[in-house]
Amino acid sequence: MSLPDLMSPIADDMRELDAVIRGRLNSEVVLIRTIGEYIVGAGGKRMRPAMLLLVAKALGYEGRFHHVLAAVVEFIHTATLLHDDVVDESDMRRGRSTANAVFGNAASVLVGDYLYSRSFEMMVECGSMRAMSVLSGATTIIAEGEVLQLLNVHDPDVSRERYLQVVRYKTAKLFEAAAQVGAILAGASDELEEAAAAYGRHIGTAFQLIDDVLDYSGDVAALGKNVGDDLREGKPTLPLIRVMEVGTAEEQQLIKQAIENGDGDFEAVARAIHNTDALAYTRDAADAEVQLALNAIQTFPASDFKQTLIDFCAFAVKRDR
């Protein structure tokens, strides 16, 4: 199922979301509008705000703040991308040049800061201290995840546990917060709120693990980014960690040097990954996370929105980009 087909139950909401995003980017400062439009118009999946909308609808929400808070989630995500690309010195994302490559690092960092600030302004407007607490707490955890990842760079001794901690902080936390806020808006019980948070946490983890797989099994056209970027940045991802566990001594040494130096022979590393079960191992880990996500929402009432949340799980692990 394609992503547009998957999102058909909330197609009208997604259009409202786009309207809110573009309206709230309408700063008097031209560069903010220009960079904001450049990033927002880059064709991202919008899975995080969609998750908030779907959970809110699945649990019966009929108010008007779900579009604003979904836009908040997208702004937080966009801000992290702007900052990530500066830190990683990336020059390509979603098939085109990154904002920092086009506009410079300083502009990208400052517009990222603007998006964070705008997000908090919009949270206050919605009047839910509980939602604001979850989203503001998530931004702190995401920042901690960025620093944890920085500590892991060029360290070939990073364990699966240390890596998954980074994934849960840096990537899965915003999925978790988005789903949880959807439940909060709907006035769900504590049990359903926790179920929504668990769903987001596990599907967000699965999403990143599949990104790890695609980094070594896709191509530039499909991925919209440079295959092997994480390796070039010295980041130990789960496929690399697995080769360090089960590869030959020669393969382990190859991976070790590649992580330490960030300039290894990508083709040789790719061969080492394909010679082991590293990709299947990582996919199995993603499948396990998806099963936990499915288990979490079993108690949600039956609806088209719940079915879409279920379908999201299949999409997260079967996608090719």
C-alpha positions in Angstrom: 0.0 0.0 0.0 1.3 3.4 -0.9 1.6 6.1 1.7 -1.2 8.3 0.1 -3.5 5.3 0.1 -2.6 4.5 3.7 -3.5 8.1 4.7 -6.8 8.2 2.9 -8.9 8.1 6.1 -7.3 11.4 7.2 -6.8 13.0 3.8 -8.8 16.0 4.8 -7.0 16.4 8.1 -3.6 16.2 6.3 -4.7 19.1 4.0 -5.7 21.0 7.1 -2.3 20.2 8.6 -0.6 21.6 5.5 -2.6 24.8 5.7 -1.6 25.2 9.4 2.1 24.5 8.6 2.2 27.1 5.8 0.2 29.6 7.7 2.5 29.4 10.8 5.6 29.7 8.6 4.4 33.1 7.4 7.1 35.1 9.2 8.0 38.7 8.2 11.6 37.5 7.9 11.9 36.4 4.3 14.7 33.9 5.0 12.6 32.0 7.6 9.8 31.6 5.1 12.2 30.6 2.3 14.0 27.9 4.3 10.8 26.7 6.0 9.0 26.3 2.6 12.1 24.6 1.3 12.2 22.0 4.0 8.4 21.5 4.4 8.0 21.2 0.7 10.7 18.5 0.4 8.1 15.7 0.3 8.6 14.1 3.8 6.3 11.3 4.8 4.6 13.3 7.6 4.3 10.1 9.6 4.7 11.7 13.0 1.9 14.3 12.7 -0.3 11.7 10.9 0.1 9.4 13.9 -1.2 12.1 16.2 -4.2 12.7 13.9 -4.9 9.0 13.6 -4.7 8.2 17.3 -6.9 11.3 18.2 -9.5 10.1 15.6 -9.3 6.5 16.6 -10.1 7.5 20.2 -13.0 9.7 19.3 -11.5 13.3 19.3 -13.8 15.8 17.6 -12.2 19.1 18.6 -10.1 21.6 16.6 -6.6 21.5 18.1 -5.4 18.2 16.5 -4.2 20.1 13.4 -2.3 22.6 15.4 -0.5 20.1 17.6 0.2 17.9 14.5 1.9 20.9 13.0 3.8 21.3 16.2 5.1 17.7 15.8 6.1 18.4 12.2 7.9 21.6 13.2 9.8 19.9 16.0 10.8 17.1 13.5 11.8 19.7 10.9 13.9 21.6 13.4 15.8 18.4 14.3 16.5 17.7 10.6 17.9 21.2 10.2 20.2 20.8 13.1 21.1 17.1 12.3 22.2 18.1 8.8 24.5 20.8 10.1 26.0 18.4 12.8 26.4 15.6 10.2 27.6 18.0 7.5 25.0 16.4 5.2 24.5 17.7 1.7 21.6 15.6 0.5 18.2 14.6 2.0 15.0 13.3 0.4 16.7 13.4 -3.0 17.8 17.0 -3.0 20.3 19.4 -1.4 19.9 19.9 2.4 19.0 23.4 3.6 22.5 23.9 5.1 24.0 23.1 1.7 21.8 25.7 0.0 21.5 28.4 2.6 24.5 27.8 4.9 24.9 26.3 8.4 24.1 29.5 10.4 20.8 30.1 8.6 19.8 26.4 9.1 20.5 26.4 12.8 18.7 29.7 13.4 15.6 28.7 11.4 15.6 25.4 13.4 15.6 27.5 16.5 12.7 29.5 15.1 10.7 26.4 14.5 11.2 25.2 18.1 10.1 28.6 19.4 7.1 28.6 17.1 6.2 25.1 18.3 6.1 26.2 21.9 4.0 29.2 21.0 1.5 26.9 19.3 1.4 24.5 22.2 0.5 27.2 24.6 -2.3 28.3 22.3 -3.9 24.8 22.6 -4.3 25.2 26.4 -3.4 21.6 27.3 -0.7 21.5 29.9 -0.6 17.7 29.6 0.1 17.8 25.9 2.6 20.6 26.4 4.4 18.5 29.1 4.7 15.5 26.8 5.9 17.5 23.8 8.3 19.7 25.7 9.7 16.6 27.5 10.1 14.9 24.1 12.3 17.8 22.8 14.6 17.4 25.8 14.9 13.6 25.2 15.5 14.1 21.5 18.3 16.6 22.3 19.8 14.0 24.8 19.6 11.4 22.0 21.6 13.7 19.7 24.3 14.1 22.3 24.4 10.3 23.0 24.8 9.7 19.3 27.6 12.2 19.2 29.3 10.2 22.0 28.9 7.0 19.9 30.4 8.4 16.7 33.7 6.6 15.7 33.3 4.1 18.6 33.3 0.5 17.3 32.6 -0.9 20.7 29.0 0.5 20.8 26.6 -2.3 21.9 23.2 -3.1 20.6 21.8 -1.7 23.9 23.6 1.6 23.6 22.6 2.0 20.0 18.9 1.2 20.7 19.0 3.8 23.5 20.0 6.4 20.9 17.2 5.2 18.6 14.6 5.5 21.3 15.7 8.9 22.3 16.5 10.5 19.0 13.9 9.0 16.6 11.3 7.0 18.5 10.6 9.6 21.1 8.8 12.0 18.8 6.6 9.1 17.4 5.8 8.2 21.0 4.9 11.8 21.9 2.8 12.3 18.8 0.7 9.2 19.5 0.4 10.0 23.2 -0.7 13.6 22.5 -3.4 12.2 20.2 -4.7 10.2 23.1 -4.5 13.1 25.5 -6.6 15.3 23.1 -9.2 12.6 22.9 -9.4 12.5 26.7 -8.4 8.8 26.8 -7.9 6.8 29.9 -4.4 6.4 31.4 -4.3 2.9 30.0 -5.2 4.0 26.5 -2.8 6.9 26.7 0.0 4.6 27.7 -1.0 2.1 24.9 -0.8 5.0 22.4 2.6 6.0 23.7 3.9 2.4 23.5 2.6 2.1 19.9 4.5 5.2 18.8 7.6 4.2 20.7 7.8 0.8 19.1 6.8 1.8 15.5 9.3 4.7 15.7 12.1 2.2 16.7 11.1 -0.1 13.9 11.1 2.8 11.4 14.7 3.7 12.3 15.9 0.0 12.2 14.5 -0.2 8.6 16.4 3.0 7.8 19.5 1.2 8.9 18.7 -1.7 6.6 18.0 0.6 3.6 21.3 2.4 4.1 23.0 -0.8 2.9 20.4 -2.3 0.6 18.8 0.6 -1.3 20.2 3.0 -3.8 20.4 6.8 -3.9 17.3 7.2 -6.1 15.2 5.1 -3.8 16.5 6.5 -0.5 16.8 10.1 -1.4 20.1 10.2 0.5 23.6 9.0 0.1 23.8 5.3 0.7 26.3 4.7 3.4 26.1 8.1 5.0 26.0 6.7 8.5 29.2 4.8 7.8 30.9 7.9 6.4 29.9 9.8 9.5 31.4 7.0 11.8 28.0 6.1 13.2 27.7 2.4 14.4 24.2 1.3 13.3 22.7 -2.2 14.0 23.9 -3.9 10.8 27.5 -2.8 11.6 27.2 -3.8 15.2 25.9 -7.3 14.1 28.9 -7.8 11.8 31.2 -6.9 14.7 29.4 -9.7 16.7 29.3 -12.5 14.1 31.6 -11.6 11.2 35.0 -13.1 10.5 38.1 -11.5 12.2 38.8 -9.8 8.9 35.3 -8.5 8.5 35.3 -7.3 12.1 38.5 -5.4 11.6 37.1 -3.8 8.4 34.1 -2.6 10.2 36.1 -1.4 13.2 38.4 0.7 11.0 35.5 2.0 9.0 33.7 3.2 12.1 36.9 4.7 13.7 37.9 6.5 10.5 34.6 7.3 8.8 36.2 6.7 5.4 36.1 3.0 4.9 35.6 1.1 1.7 31.8 1.1 1.4 31.7 -1.7 -1.1 33.8 -3.9 1.1 31.7 -3.1 4.2 28.5 -3.8 2.2 30.0 -7.2 1.2 30.7 -8.0 4.8 27.2 -7.0 5.8 25.7 -9.2 3.0 28.0 -12.1 4.0 26.5 -12.2 7.4 22.9 -12.1 8.7 23.2 -8.4 9.6 20.3 -7.2 7.5 18.0 -10.1 8.3 18.9 -9.6 12.0 18.1 -5.9 11.8 14.8 -6.6 10.0 13.9 -9.2 12.7 14.5 -6.6 15.3 12.2 -4.2 13.5 9.5 -6.9 13.1 9.7 -7.5 16.8 9.1 -3.8 17.5 6.2 -3.8 15.1 4.6 -6.7 16.9 4.9 -4.8 20.2 3.2 -1.8 18.5 0.4 -4.0 17.3 -0.1 -5.5 20.7 -0.3 -2.1 22.3 -3.3 -0.9 20.4 -5.4 -4.1 20.6 -7.7 -2.4 23.1 -8.4 0.5 20.8 -12.0 0.5 19.5 -12.5 -0.8 16.0 -12.5 1.9 13.3 -10.9 2.8 10.0 -8.4 4.9 11.9 -7.3 1.9 14.0 -7.0 -0.1 10.9 -4.7 2.5 9.4 -2.5 2.4 12.6 -2.3 -1.3 12.0 -1.4 -0.8 8.4 1.3 1.7 9.4 3.1 -1.2 11.0 3.3 -3.1 7.8 4.4 0.0 5.9 7.1 0.8 8.4 8.9 -2.5 7.8 8.1 -3.2 4.1 8.9 0.2 2.6 11.9 0.8 0.3 12.6 4.4 1.1 
